[in-house]
């Protein structure tokens, strides 16, 4: 696996959109730009990307945890595949083996890690979904970070993203899942 660069995005939000002071929320994402070994190729066996996904899960989780500043409560993952690739290349990185090393580093992860994969040109944004790591029905933790890199992905690259937050949305008022 060839990594061209890794970028850290860290947000500290202290008020809601209307300016009401709130409990501070830290959201952090790490994006790695990697060479897509299957760009431009017709390939059914994508298992070579599974191990790269595991290595990226471990690398990106360590970086997010180090920079989040507190325990991870929410998490999510995304990939942007360059124009010579297909969405399945991003899925092969994110789904089979990416999550286990992330869960190991945050001490939990009973809930499915929300994800998003798309194909796009350099500079395209992706919505990195976030959800509570253990309680899938915690609506207050369902959130999104929109991330992009001006120079990625090139046609033969994939941007792999991991995001985490230390709490629910700022001034979240929706609550937890359905009641009977």
Residue, then its C-alpha position, 0 to 999 in steps of 0.5 A: x500500500x502506497x500512502x501519498x499523504x495523511x491529513x488531520x481535521x479537528x473541529x471544536x464547536x462551542x455554540x449551536x448554529x444560532x449562537x447558543x453556548x453549548x457543551x463543547x463538541x470535538x469532531x476529528x477526522x483523518x484522511x489518507x490518500x492511497x494509490x488504487x492498485x485496481x485503477x483502470x483494471x477489470x478485477x473481480x477479486x478485490x481481497x488485496x484491498x482487505x489487508x490495506x483496509x485493516x492497516x489503514x483502520x489501525x493507522x487512522x484510529x491511532x491518529x484520531x484517538x490521539x487528537x480527539x482529546x477525550x474518549x470516542x463516543x461516535x465514529x464513522x468511515x468514508x472513501x472517495x475513489x478516483x475516477x479510474x476506480x469504482x465504488x467497490x474499491x472503496x468498499x473493499x477497503x472499508x468493510x471486511x477488515x477496517x473496523x476491527x482495529x478501530x474498535x480495538x483502539x476505542x474500547x467498544x464498537x457494538x454498533x455498526x460503523x456508518x459508512x459512505x463510499x463514492x467515486x469523484x474527482x479531485x476536491x470533491x467532498x464526501x459526507x463522513x457519517x457518524x453514529x454512536x459506537x455502541x448504541x445504534x438508536x441514539x439519534x442525538x449521535x447521528x451526525x456528519x462531517x463533510x470533508x474534502x482535499x483540494x488535490x485528491x483523489x487523483x484518478x488512480x487514488x482513493x481517499x480513506x476517511x475515519x471520523x470520531x466525536x466525543x459526544x452528541x451533536x451540539x444541543x441535540x434534542x432528539x433523544x434515543x430510538x423509538x419508544x413503544 
